[in-house]
Amino acid sequence: MSNISNSDQHIVTNQLVQTIIWLMQHQDIFDSFSFDVHAQQLTVKHVAGEDLIREGMYLTAQYGILVTS
C-alpha cells in the first residue's frame, strides 16, 4: 500500500516513521503518543480516547482533532 499523506490526511503503512512525522506535524490534534518497542505498537491518546495505530488506518486532522478509521 502506498503512503498517501498531505497536510491533513495520512494512511498508515509499514513505514511507521512516516506516521510519527505526520503526527509531529499535527501536535495540536492529540495529547500524547507512545511506542512499545517490544510489541512494536504505536498508541495515540487524544480528545476522543486512545487508539492503537495499525497499518492501513486512515488518519485525519481535518476537523481540528485526530480522527482515525
PQR file of N, CA, C, O and H, with PARSE charges and radii, in Angstrom:
ATOM      1  N   MET A   1       0.853  -1.172   0.000 -0.4000 1.5000
ATOM      2  CA  MET A   1       0.000   0.000   0.000 -0.0000 2.0000
ATOM      3  C   MET A   1       0.899   1.234   0.000  0.5500 1.7000
ATOM      4  O   MET A   1       1.840   1.325   0.788 -0.5500 1.4000
ATOM      5  N   SER A   2       0.608   2.166  -0.872 -0.4000 1.5000
ATOM      6  CA  SER A   2       1.404   3.384  -0.910 -0.0000 2.0000
ATOM      7  C   SER A   2       0.958   4.335   0.195  0.5500 1.7000
ATOM      8  O   SER A   2      -0.185   4.292   0.649 -0.5500 1.4000
ATOM      9  H   SER A   2      -0.157   2.092  -1.512  0.4000 1.0000
ATOM     10  N   ASN A   3       1.866   5.178   0.611 -0.4000 1.5000
ATOM     11  CA  ASN A   3       1.582   6.114   1.684 -0.0000 2.0000
ATOM     12  C   ASN A   3       0.972   7.378   1.100  0.5500 1.7000
ATOM     13  O   ASN A   3       1.645   8.115   0.380 -0.5500 1.4000
ATOM     14  H   ASN A   3       2.795   5.213   0.242  0.4000 1.0000
ATOM     15  N   ILE A   4      -0.289   7.632   1.401 -0.4000 1.5000
ATOM     16  CA  ILE A   4      -0.951   8.854   0.970 -0.0000 2.0000
ATOM     17  C   ILE A   4      -0.942   9.792   2.152  0.5500 1.7000
ATOM     18  O   ILE A   4      -1.555   9.517   3.184 -0.5500 1.4000
ATOM     19  H   ILE A   4      -0.836   7.032   1.986  0.4000 1.0000
ATOM     20  N   SER A   5      -0.246  10.900   1.999 -0.4000 1.5000
ATOM     21  CA  SER A   5      -0.118  11.832   3.098 -0.0000 2.0000
ATOM     22  C   SER A   5      -0.140  13.249   2.552  0.5500 1.7000
ATOM     23  O   SER A   5       0.594  13.573   1.618 -0.5500 1.4000
ATOM     24  H   SER A   5       0.252  11.123   1.161  0.4000 1.0000
ATOM     25  N   ASN A   6      -0.977  14.086   3.129 -0.4000 1.5000
ATOM     26  CA  ASN A   6      -0.934  15.504   2.801 -0.0000 2.0000
ATOM     27  C   ASN A   6      -1.072  16.266   4.092  0.5500 1.7000
ATOM     28  O   ASN A   6      -0.931  15.688   5.169 -0.5500 1.4000
ATOM     29  H   ASN A   6      -1.573  13.823   3.887  0.4000 1.0000
ATOM     30  N   SER A   7      -1.339  17.529   4.010 -0.4000 1.5000
ATOM     31  CA  SER A   7      -1.328  18.338   5.223 -0.0000 2.0000
ATOM     32  C   SER A   7      -2.310  17.859   6.279  0.5500 1.7000
ATOM     33  O   SER A   7      -2.018  17.979   7.469 -0.5500 1.4000
ATOM     34  H   SER A   7      -1.453  17.999   3.135  0.4000 1.0000
ATOM     35  N   ASP A   8      -3.460  17.321   5.896 -0.4000 1.5000
ATOM     36  CA  ASP A   8      -4.470  16.940   6.882 -0.0000 2.0000
ATOM     37  C   ASP A   8      -4.804  15.453   6.935  0.5500 1.7000
ATOM     38  O   ASP A   8      -5.522  15.026   7.839 -0.5500 1.4000
ATOM     39  H   ASP A   8      -3.697  17.223   4.930  0.4000 1.0000
ATOM     40  N   GLN A   9      -4.306  14.654   5.997 -0.4000 1.5000
ATOM     41  CA  GLN A   9      -4.688  13.243   5.926 -0.0000 2.0000
ATOM     42  C   GLN A   9      -3.460  12.355   5.778  0.5500 1.7000
ATOM     43  O   GLN A   9      -2.448  12.756   5.202 -0.5500 1.4000
ATOM     44  H   GLN A   9      -3.723  15.001   5.263  0.4000 1.0000
ATOM     45  N   HIS A  10      -3.567  11.146   6.307 -0.4000 1.5000
ATOM     46  CA  HIS A  10      -2.437  10.217   6.266 -0.0000 2.0000
ATOM     47  C   HIS A  10      -2.968   8.792   6.329  0.5500 1.7000
ATOM     48  O   HIS A  10      -3.897   8.501   7.082 -0.5500 1.4000
ATOM     49  H   HIS A  10      -4.389  10.820   6.775  0.4000 1.0000
ATOM     50  N   ILE A  11      -2.380   7.913   5.540 -0.4000 1.5000
ATOM     51  CA  ILE A  11      -2.673   6.479   5.620 -0.0000 2.0000
ATOM     52  C   ILE A  11      -1.427   5.792   6.160  0.5500 1.7000
ATOM     53  O   ILE A  11      -0.330   5.953   5.626 -0.5500 1.4000
ATOM     54  H   ILE A  11      -1.626   8.149   4.928  0.4000 1.0000
ATOM     55  N   VAL A  12      -1.613   5.027   7.225 -0.4000 1.5000
ATOM     56  CA  VAL A  12      -0.508   4.354   7.905 -0.0000 2.0000
ATOM     57  C   VAL A  12      -0.019   3.179   7.060  0.5500 1.7000
ATOM     58  O   VAL A  12      -0.808   2.354   6.600 -0.5500 1.4000
ATOM     59  H   VAL A  12      -2.504   4.896   7.660  0.4000 1.0000
ATOM     60  N   THR A  13       1.295   3.122   6.865 -0.4000 1.5000
ATOM     61  CA  THR A  13       1.916   1.996   6.150 -0.0000 2.0000
ATOM     62  C   THR A  13       2.878   1.282   7.096  0.5500 1.7000
ATOM     63  O   THR A  13       2.923   1.575   8.291 -0.5500 1.4000
ATOM     64  H   THR A  13       1.936   3.792   7.238  0.4000 1.0000
ATOM     65  N   ASN A  14       3.632   0.359   6.555 -0.4000 1.5000
ATOM     66  CA  ASN A  14       4.630  -0.330   7.374 -0.0000 2.0000
ATOM     67  C   ASN A  14       5.821   0.576   7.683  0.5500 1.7000
ATOM     68  O   ASN A  14       6.692   0.196   8.465 -0.5500 1.4000
ATOM     69  H   ASN A  14       3.596   0.122   5.585  0.4000 1.0000
ATOM     70  N   GLN A  15       5.872   1.752   7.089 -0.4000 1.5000
ATOM     71  CA  GLN A  15       6.907   2.746   7.368 -0.0000 2.0000
ATOM     72  C   GLN A  15       6.408   3.665   8.487  0.5500 1.7000
ATOM     73  O   GLN A  15       6.022   4.807   8.237 -0.5500 1.4000
ATOM     74  H   GLN A  15       5.164   2.060   6.454  0.4000 1.0000
ATOM     75  N   LEU A  16       6.419   3.163   9.703 -0.4000 1.5000
ATOM     76  CA  LEU A  16       5.841   3.853  10.849 -0.0000 2.0000
ATOM     77  C   LEU A  16       6.467   5.217  11.104  0.5500 1.7000
ATOM     78  O   LEU A  16       5.822   6.099  11.669 -0.5500 1.4000
ATOM     79  H   LEU A  16       6.733   2.236   9.907  0.4000 1.0000
ATOM     80  N   VAL A  17       7.697   5.395  10.698 -0.4000 1.5000
ATOM     81  CA  VAL A  17       8.357   6.693  10.884 -0.0000 2.0000
ATOM     82  C   VAL A  17       7.587   7.797  10.158  0.5500 1.7000
ATOM     83  O   VAL A  17       7.544   8.931  10.635 -0.5500 1.4000
ATOM     84  H   VAL A  17       8.222   4.678  10.239  0.4000 1.0000
ATOM     85  N   GLN A  18       6.984   7.484   9.022 -0.4000 1.5000
ATOM     86  CA  GLN A  18       6.186   8.480   8.294 -0.0000 2.0000
ATOM     87  C   GLN A  18       4.968   8.903   9.102  0.5500 1.7000
ATOM     88  O   GLN A  18       4.581  10.071   9.076 -0.5500 1.4000
ATOM     89  H   GLN A  18       7.019   6.563   8.634  0.4000 1.0000
ATOM     90  N   THR A  19       4.365   7.970   9.816 -0.4000 1.5000
ATOM     91  CA  THR A  19       3.220   8.281  10.664 -0.0000 2.0000
ATOM     92  C   THR A  19       3.650   9.154  11.839  0.5500 1.7000
ATOM     93  O   THR A  19       2.953  10.102  12.202 -0.5500 1.4000
ATOM     94  H   THR A  19       4.679   7.021   9.837  0.4000 1.0000
ATOM     95  N   ILE A  20       4.783   8.837  12.425 -0.4000 1.5000
ATOM     96  CA  ILE A  20       5.282   9.643  13.543 -0.0000 2.0000
ATOM     97  C   ILE A  20       5.603  11.057  13.073  0.5500 1.7000
ATOM     98  O   ILE A  20       5.300  12.023  13.773 -0.5500 1.4000
ATOM     99  H   ILE A  20       5.349   8.067  12.131  0.4000 1.0000
ATOM    100  N   ILE A  21       6.207  11.188  11.910 -0.4000 1.5000
ATOM    101  CA  ILE A  21       6.489  12.516  11.355 -0.0000 2.0000
ATOM    102  C   ILE A  21       5.187  13.273  11.130  0.5500 1.7000
ATOM    103  O   ILE A  21       5.091  14.451  11.475 -0.5500 1.4000
ATOM    104  H   ILE A  21       6.453  10.403  11.342  0.4000 1.0000
ATOM    105  N   TRP A  22       4.184  12.616  10.556 -0.4000 1.5000
ATOM    106  CA  TRP A  22       2.884  13.259  10.319 -0.0000 2.0000
ATOM    107  C   TRP A  22       2.269  13.710  11.643  0.5500 1.7000
ATOM    108  O   TRP A  22       1.750  14.822  11.741 -0.5500 1.4000
ATOM    109  H   TRP A  22       4.262  11.659  10.275  0.4000 1.0000
ATOM    110  N   LEU A  23       2.326  12.847  12.664 -0.4000 1.5000
ATOM    111  CA  LEU A  23       1.785  13.226  13.976 -0.0000 2.0000
ATOM    112  C   LEU A  23       2.529  14.441  14.539  0.5500 1.7000
ATOM    113  O   LEU A  23       1.908  15.341  15.105 -0.5500 1.4000
ATOM    114  H   LEU A  23       2.748  11.944  12.584  0.4000 1.0000
ATOM    115  N   MET A  24       3.833  14.466  14.388 -0.4000 1.5000
ATOM    116  CA  MET A  24       4.612  15.592  14.911 -0.0000 2.0000
ATOM    117  C   MET A  24       4.249  16.896  14.198  0.5500 1.7000
ATOM    118  O   MET A  24       4.362  17.974  14.781 -0.5500 1.4000
ATOM    119  H   MET A  24       4.337  13.735  13.929  0.4000 1.0000
ATOM    120  N   GLN A  25       3.823  16.801  12.964 -0.4000 1.5000
ATOM    121  CA  GLN A  25       3.393  17.984  12.222 -0.0000 2.0000
ATOM    122  C   GLN A  25       1.996  18.451  12.646  0.5500 1.7000
ATOM    123  O   GLN A  25       1.566  19.546  12.284 -0.5500 1.4000
ATOM    124  H   GLN A  25       3.731  15.925  12.491  0.4000 1.0000
ATOM    125  N   HIS A  26       1.293  17.614  13.416 -0.4000 1.5000
ATOM    126  CA  HIS A  26      -0.076  17.914  13.857 -0.0000 2.0000
ATOM    127  C   HIS A  26      -0.200  17.729  15.367  0.5500 1.7000
ATOM    128  O   HIS A  26      -1.138  17.086  15.839 -0.5500 1.4000
ATOM    129  H   HIS A  26       1.643  16.724  13.711  0.4000 1.0000
ATOM    130  N   GLN A  27       0.730  18.281  16.115 -0.4000 1.5000
ATOM    131  CA  GLN A  27       0.752  18.083  17.563 -0.0000 2.0000
ATOM    132  C   GLN A  27      -0.460  18.653  18.274  0.5500 1.7000
ATOM    133  O   GLN A  27      -0.726  18.286  19.419 -0.5500 1.4000
ATOM    134  H   GLN A  27       1.492  18.803  15.731  0.4000 1.0000
ATOM    135  N   ASP A  28      -1.196  19.532  17.634 -0.4000 1.5000
ATOM    136  CA  ASP A  28      -2.370  20.136  18.269 -0.0000 2.0000
ATOM    137  C   ASP A  28      -3.604  19.238  18.250  0.5500 1.7000
ATOM    138  O   ASP A  28      -4.621  19.599  18.844 -0.5500 1.4000
ATOM    139  H   ASP A  28      -0.980  19.830  16.704  0.4000 1.0000
ATOM    140  N   ILE A  29      -3.551  18.075  17.585 -0.4000 1.5000
ATOM    141  CA  ILE A  29      -4.741  17.222  17.474 -0.0000 2.0000
ATOM    142  C   ILE A  29      -4.703  16.003  18.395  0.5500 1.7000
ATOM    143  O   ILE A  29      -5.631  15.195  18.377 -0.5500 1.4000
ATOM    144  H   ILE A  29      -2.725  17.782  17.103  0.4000 1.0000
ATOM    145  N   PHE A  30      -3.654  15.855  19.194 -0.4000 1.5000
ATOM    146  CA  PHE A  30      -3.574  14.726  20.116 -0.0000 2.0000
ATOM    147  C   PHE A  30      -2.842  15.155  21.378  0.5500 1.7000
ATOM    148  O   PHE A  30      -2.145  16.169  21.393 -0.5500 1.4000
ATOM    149  H   PHE A  30      -2.900  16.512  19.209  0.4000 1.0000
ATOM    150  N   ASP A  31      -3.009  14.377  22.429 -0.4000 1.5000
ATOM    151  CA  ASP A  31      -2.371  14.693  23.706 -0.0000 2.0000
ATOM    152  C   ASP A  31      -0.982  14.087  23.820  0.5500 1.7000
ATOM    153  O   ASP A  31      -0.042  14.761  24.242 -0.5500 1.4000
ATOM    154  H   ASP A  31      -3.576  13.553  22.418  0.4000 1.0000
ATOM    155  N   SER A  32      -0.847  12.817  23.447 -0.4000 1.5000
ATOM    156  CA  SER A  32       0.441  12.142  23.531 -0.0000 2.0000
ATOM    157  C   SER A  32       0.417  10.879  22.684  0.5500 1.7000
ATOM    158  O   SER A  32      -0.644  10.381  22.308 -0.5500 1.4000
ATOM    159  H   SER A  32      -1.610  12.270  23.104  0.4000 1.0000
ATOM    160  N   PHE A  33       1.602  10.375  22.395 -0.4000 1.5000
ATOM    161  CA  PHE A  33       1.687   9.053  21.763 -0.0000 2.0000
ATOM    162  C   PHE A  33       2.844   8.308  22.399  0.5500 1.7000
ATOM    163  O   PHE A  33       3.768   8.910  22.947 -0.5500 1.4000
ATOM    164  H   PHE A  33       2.464  10.780  22.700  0.4000 1.0000
ATOM    165  N   SER A  34       2.777   6.988  22.316 -0.4000 1.5000
ATOM    166  CA  SER A  34       3.846   6.159  22.842 -0.0000 2.0000
ATOM    167  C   SER A  34       4.069   4.985  21.897  0.5500 1.7000
ATOM    168  O   SER A  34       3.155   4.533  21.207 -0.5500 1.4000
ATOM    169  H   SER A  34       2.027   6.500  21.870  0.4000 1.0000
ATOM    170  N   PHE A  35       5.300   4.508  21.886 -0.4000 1.5000
ATOM    171  CA  PHE A  35       5.643   3.368  21.052 -0.0000 2.0000
ATOM    172  C   PHE A  35       6.200   2.275  21.940  0.5500 1.7000
ATOM    173  O   PHE A  35       7.189   2.480  22.644 -0.5500 1.4000
ATOM    174  H   PHE A  35       6.042   4.875  22.447  0.4000 1.0000
ATOM    175  N   ASP A  36       5.570   1.121  21.909 -0.4000 1.5000
ATOM    176  CA  ASP A  36       6.028  -0.046  22.663 -0.0000 2.0000
ATOM    177  C   ASP A  36       6.998  -0.810  21.770  0.5500 1.7000
ATOM    178  O   ASP A  36       6.592  -1.450  20.800 -0.5500 1.4000
ATOM    179  H   ASP A  36       4.767   0.954  21.338  0.4000 1.0000
ATOM    180  N   VAL A  37       8.264  -0.739  22.102 -0.4000 1.5000
ATOM    181  CA  VAL A  37       9.302  -1.363  21.283 -0.0000 2.0000
ATOM    182  C   VAL A  37       9.145  -2.875  21.249  0.5500 1.7000
ATOM    183  O   VAL A  37       9.318  -3.492  20.199 -0.5500 1.4000
ATOM    184  H   VAL A  37       8.593  -0.220  22.891  0.4000 1.0000
ATOM    185  N   HIS A  38       8.824  -3.470  22.376 -0.4000 1.5000
ATOM    186  CA  HIS A  38       8.689  -4.924  22.443 -0.0000 2.0000
ATOM    187  C   HIS A  38       7.535  -5.412  21.565  0.5500 1.7000
ATOM    188  O   HIS A  38       7.694  -6.365  20.801 -0.5500 1.4000
ATOM    189  H   HIS A  38       8.684  -2.969  23.230  0.4000 1.0000
ATOM    190  N   ALA A  39       6.390  -4.770  21.672 -0.4000 1.5000
ATOM    191  CA  ALA A  39       5.213  -5.185  20.904 -0.0000 2.0000
ATOM    192  C   ALA A  39       5.150  -4.528  19.529  0.5500 1.7000
ATOM    193  O   ALA A  39       4.329  -4.907  18.694 -0.5500 1.4000
ATOM    194  H   ALA A  39       6.261  -3.997  22.292  0.4000 1.0000
ATOM    195  N   GLN A  40       6.027  -3.532  19.291 -0.4000 1.5000
ATOM    196  CA  GLN A  40       6.025  -2.786  18.026 -0.0000 2.0000
ATOM    197  C   GLN A  40       4.654  -2.157  17.760  0.5500 1.7000
ATOM    198  O   GLN A  40       4.098  -2.287  16.670 -0.5500 1.4000
ATOM    199  H   GLN A  40       6.694  -3.224  19.969  0.4000 1.0000
ATOM    200  N   GLN A  41       4.120  -1.470  18.785 -0.4000 1.5000
ATOM    201  CA  GLN A  41       2.796  -0.852  18.678 -0.0000 2.0000
ATOM    202  C   GLN A  41       2.864   0.634  19.003  0.5500 1.7000
ATOM    203  O   GLN A  41       3.496   1.049  19.975 -0.5500 1.4000
ATOM    204  H   GLN A  41       4.572  -1.365  19.671  0.4000 1.0000
ATOM    205  N   LEU A  42       2.198   1.426  18.166 -0.4000 1.5000
ATOM    206  CA  LEU A  42       2.084   2.868  18.373 -0.0000 2.0000
ATOM    207  C   LEU A  42       0.687   3.159  18.907  0.5500 1.7000
ATOM    208  O   LEU A  42      -0.311   2.759  18.308 -0.5500 1.4000
ATOM    209  H   LEU A  42       1.685   1.089  17.377  0.4000 1.0000
ATOM    210  N   THR A  43       0.622   3.860  20.042 -0.4000 1.5000
ATOM    211  CA  THR A  43      -0.644   4.225  20.660 -0.0000 2.0000
ATOM    212  C   THR A  43      -0.715   5.743  20.752  0.5500 1.7000
ATOM    213  O   THR A  43       0.247   6.396  21.157 -0.5500 1.4000
ATOM    214  H   THR A  43       1.433   4.184  20.529  0.4000 1.0000
ATOM    215  N   VAL A  44      -1.873   6.304  20.368 -0.4000 1.5000
ATOM    216  CA  VAL A  44      -2.059   7.747  20.410 -0.0000 2.0000
ATOM    217  C   VAL A  44      -3.242   8.066  21.318  0.5500 1.7000
ATOM    218  O   VAL A  44      -4.326   7.505  21.163 -0.5500 1.4000
ATOM    219  H   VAL A  44      -2.654   5.774  20.038  0.4000 1.0000
ATOM    220  N   LYS A  45      -3.019   8.977  22.267 -0.4000 1.5000
ATOM    221  CA  LYS A  45      -4.086   9.454  23.148 -0.0000 2.0000
ATOM    222  C   LYS A  45      -4.550  10.806  22.623  0.5500 1.7000
ATOM    223  O   LYS A  45      -3.742  11.679  22.309 -0.5500 1.4000
ATOM    224  H   LYS A  45      -2.138   9.433  22.392  0.4000 1.0000
ATOM    225  N   HIS A  46      -5.887  10.963  22.533 -0.4000 1.5000
ATOM    226  CA  HIS A  46      -6.454  12.201  22.009 -0.0000 2.0000
ATOM    227  C   HIS A  46      -7.779  12.473  22.702  0.5500 1.7000
ATOM    228  O   HIS A  46      -8.204  11.709  23.568 -0.5500 1.4000
ATOM    229  H   HIS A  46      -6.544  10.254  22.788  0.4000 1.0000
ATOM    230  N   VAL A  47      -8.429  13.566  22.317 -0.4000 1.5000
ATOM    231  CA  VAL A  47      -9.641  14.013  22.999 -0.0000 2.0000
ATOM    232  C   VAL A  47     -10.750  12.946  23.004  0.5500 1.7000
ATOM    233  O   VAL A  47     -11.546  12.895  23.942 -0.5500 1.4000
ATOM    234  H   VAL A  47      -8.083  14.187  21.613  0.4000 1.0000
ATOM    235  N   ALA A  48     -10.810  12.117  21.992 -0.4000 1.5000
ATOM    236  CA  ALA A  48     -11.867  11.107  21.900 -0.0000 2.0000
ATOM    237  C   ALA A  48     -11.470   9.773  22.527  0.5500 1.7000
ATOM    238  O   ALA A  48     -12.256   8.826  22.502 -0.5500 1.4000
ATOM    239  H   ALA A  48     -10.164  12.158  21.230  0.4000 1.0000
ATOM    240  N   GLY A  49     -10.267   9.681  23.087 -0.4000 1.5000
ATOM    241  CA  GLY A  49      -9.839   8.434  23.719 -0.0000 2.0000
ATOM    242  C   GLY A  49      -8.424   8.053  23.350  0.5500 1.7000
ATOM    243  O   GLY A  49      -7.529   8.895  23.296 -0.5500 1.4000
ATOM    244  H   GLY A  49      -9.628  10.450  23.107  0.4000 1.0000
ATOM    245  N   GLU A  50      -8.237   6.777  23.097 -0.4000 1.5000
ATOM    246  CA  GLU A  50      -6.909   6.233  22.801 -0.0000 2.0000
ATOM    247  C   GLU A  50      -7.040   5.242  21.658  0.5500 1.7000
ATOM    248  O   GLU A  50      -7.955   4.419  21.642 -0.5500 1.4000
ATOM    249  H   GLU A  50      -8.965   6.092  23.141  0.4000 1.0000
ATOM    250  N   ASP A  51      -6.126   5.323  20.703 -0.4000 1.5000
ATOM    251  CA  ASP A  51      -6.156   4.416  19.550 -0.0000 2.0000
ATOM    252  C   ASP A  51      -4.829   3.706  19.384  0.5500 1.7000
ATOM    253  O   ASP A  51      -3.763   4.304  19.533 -0.5500 1.4000
ATOM    254  H   ASP A  51      -5.383   5.992  20.716  0.4000 1.0000
ATOM    255  N   LEU A  52      -4.906   2.426  19.074 -0.4000 1.5000
ATOM    256  CA  LEU A  52      -3.747   1.654  18.656 -0.0000 2.0000
ATOM    257  C   LEU A  52      -3.651   1.847  17.144  0.5500 1.7000
ATOM    258  O   LEU A  52      -4.559   1.460  16.409 -0.5500 1.4000
ATOM    259  H   LEU A  52      -5.772   1.940  18.952  0.4000 1.0000
ATOM    260  N   ILE A  53      -2.569   2.435  16.684 -0.4000 1.5000
ATOM    261  CA  ILE A  53      -2.413   2.770  15.267 -0.0000 2.0000
ATOM    262  C   ILE A  53      -1.868   1.553  14.528  0.5500 1.7000
ATOM    263  O   ILE A  53      -0.830   0.998  14.889 -0.5500 1.4000
ATOM    264  H   ILE A  53      -1.830   2.749  17.281  0.4000 1.0000
ATOM    265  N   ARG A  54      -2.594   1.152  13.484 -0.4000 1.5000
ATOM    266  CA  ARG A  54      -2.227  -0.049  12.713 -0.0000 2.0000
ATOM    267  C   ARG A  54      -2.061   0.290  11.247  0.5500 1.7000
ATOM    268  O   ARG A  54      -2.614   1.273  10.754 -0.5500 1.4000
ATOM    269  H   ARG A  54      -3.437   1.603  13.191  0.4000 1.0000
ATOM    270  N   GLU A  55      -1.295  -0.535  10.559 -0.4000 1.5000
ATOM    271  CA  GLU A  55      -1.100  -0.379   9.122 -0.0000 2.0000
ATOM    272  C   GLU A  55      -2.447  -0.390   8.409  0.5500 1.7000
ATOM    273  O   GLU A  55      -3.310  -1.219   8.698 -0.5500 1.4000
ATOM    274  H   GLU A  55      -0.846  -1.333  10.960  0.4000 1.0000
ATOM    275  N   GLY A  56      -2.611   0.539   7.478 -0.4000 1.5000
ATOM    276  CA  GLY A  56      -3.849   0.631   6.705 -0.0000 2.0000
ATOM    277  C   GLY A  56      -4.860   1.625   7.269  0.5500 1.7000
ATOM    278  O   GLY A  56      -5.843   1.949   6.603 -0.5500 1.4000
ATOM    279  H   GLY A  56      -1.910   1.212   7.243  0.4000 1.0000
ATOM    280  N   MET A  57      -4.631   2.113   8.487 -0.4000 1.5000
ATOM    281  CA  MET A  57      -5.557   3.072   9.094 -0.0000 2.0000
ATOM    282  C   MET A  57      -5.460   4.416   8.390  0.5500 1.7000
ATOM    283  O   MET A  57      -4.395   4.822   7.926 -0.5500 1.4000
ATOM    284  H   MET A  57      -3.832   1.850   9.028  0.4000 1.0000
ATOM    285  N   TYR A  58      -6.590   5.090   8.325 -0.4000 1.5000
ATOM    286  CA  TYR A  58      -6.684   6.438   7.775 -0.0000 2.0000
ATOM    287  C   TYR A  58      -6.732   7.406   8.941  0.5500 1.7000
ATOM    288  O   TYR A  58      -7.560   7.254   9.839 -0.5500 1.4000
ATOM    289  H   TYR A  58      -7.455   4.760   8.703  0.4000 1.0000
ATOM    290  N   LEU A  59      -5.852   8.402   8.940 -0.4000 1.5000
ATOM    291  CA  LEU A  59      -5.817   9.422   9.978 -0.0000 2.0000
ATOM    292  C   LEU A  59      -6.120  10.768   9.341  0.5500 1.7000
ATOM    293  O   LEU A  59      -5.674  11.047   8.227 -0.5500 1.4000
ATOM    294  H   LEU A  59      -5.179   8.526   8.211  0.4000 1.0000
ATOM    295  N   THR A  60      -6.873  11.600  10.039 -0.4000 1.5000
ATOM    296  CA  THR A  60      -7.115  12.939   9.533 -0.0000 2.0000
ATOM    297  C   THR A  60      -7.079  13.958  10.666  0.5500 1.7000
ATOM    298  O   THR A  60      -7.482  13.684  11.796 -0.5500 1.4000
ATOM    299  H   THR A  60      -7.236  11.374  10.944  0.4000 1.0000
ATOM    300  N   ALA A  61      -6.587  15.129  10.325 -0.4000 1.5000
ATOM    301  CA  ALA A  61      -6.559  16.265  11.252 -0.0000 2.0000
ATOM    302  C   ALA A  61      -7.516  17.343  10.749  0.5500 1.7000
ATOM    303  O   ALA A  61      -7.512  18.471  11.242 -0.5500 1.4000
ATOM    304  H   ALA A  61      -6.259  15.352   9.407  0.4000 1.0000
ATOM    305  N   GLN A  62      -8.316  16.990   9.784 -0.4000 1.5000
ATOM    306  CA  GLN A  62      -9.171  17.927   9.070 -0.0000 2.0000
ATOM    307  C   GLN A  62     -10.142  18.683   9.974  0.5500 1.7000
ATOM    308  O   GLN A  62     -10.501  19.819   9.667 -0.5500 1.4000
ATOM    309  H   GLN A  62      -8.319  16.073   9.383  0.4000 1.0000
ATOM    310  N   TYR A  63     -10.567  18.092  11.057 -0.4000 1.5000
ATOM    311  CA  TYR A  63     -11.589  18.700  11.916 -0.0000 2.0000
ATOM    312  C   TYR A  63     -11.001  19.335  13.171  0.5500 1.7000
ATOM    313  O   TYR A  63     -11.745  19.713  14.076 -0.5500 1.4000
ATOM    314  H   TYR A  63     -10.275  17.169  11.307  0.4000 1.0000
ATOM    315  N   GLY A  64      -9.683  19.457  13.238 -0.4000 1.5000
ATOM    316  CA  GLY A  64      -9.033  20.039  14.396 -0.0000 2.0000
ATOM    317  C   GLY A  64      -8.816  19.060  15.525  0.5500 1.7000
ATOM    318  O   GLY A  64      -8.292  19.431  16.576 -0.5500 1.4000
ATOM    319  H   GLY A  64      -9.078  19.151  12.503  0.4000 1.0000
ATOM    320  N   ILE A  65      -9.213  17.805  15.324 -0.4000 1.5000
ATOM    321  CA  ILE A  65      -8.960  16.712  16.265 -0.0000 2.0000
ATOM    322  C   ILE A  65      -8.494  15.509  15.464  0.5500 1.7000
ATOM    323  O   ILE A  65      -8.709  15.447  14.253 -0.5500 1.4000
ATOM    324  H   ILE A  65      -9.638  17.503  14.470  0.4000 1.0000
ATOM    325  N   LEU A  66      -7.862  14.559  16.125 -0.4000 1.5000
ATOM    326  CA  LEU A  66      -7.429  13.351  15.425 -0.0000 2.0000
ATOM    327  C   LEU A  66      -8.627  12.436  15.226  0.5500 1.7000
ATOM    328  O   LEU A  66      -9.307  12.065  16.183 -0.5500 1.4000
ATOM    329  H   LEU A  66      -7.687  14.610  17.108  0.4000 1.0000
ATOM    330  N   VAL A  67      -8.875  12.082  13.982 -0.4000 1.5000
ATOM    331  CA  VAL A  67      -9.928  11.126  13.649 -0.0000 2.0000
ATOM    332  C   VAL A  67      -9.261   9.947  12.956  0.5500 1.7000
ATOM    333  O   VAL A  67      -8.494  10.135  12.012 -0.5500 1.4000
ATOM    334  H   VAL A  67      -8.323  12.384  13.205  0.4000 1.0000
ATOM    335  N   THR A  68      -9.544   8.742  13.414 -0.4000 1.5000
ATOM    336  CA  THR A  68      -8.941   7.532  12.854 -0.0000 2.0000
ATOM    337  C   THR A  68     -10.021   6.633  12.269  0.5500 1.7000
ATOM    338  O   THR A  68     -11.186   6.705  12.658 -0.5500 1.4000
ATOM    339  H   THR A  68     -10.167   8.590  14.181  0.4000 1.0000
ATOM    340  N   SER A  69      -9.617   5.790  11.335 -0.4000 1.5000
ATOM    341  CA  SER A  69     -10.584   4.849  10.742 -0.0000 2.0000
ATOM    342  C   SER A  69     -10.657   3.593  11.570  0.5500 1.7000
ATOM    343  O   SER A  69     -11.412   2.678  11.240 -0.5500 1.4000
ATOM    344  H   SER A  69      -8.670   5.732  11.019  0.4000 1.0000
TER
END
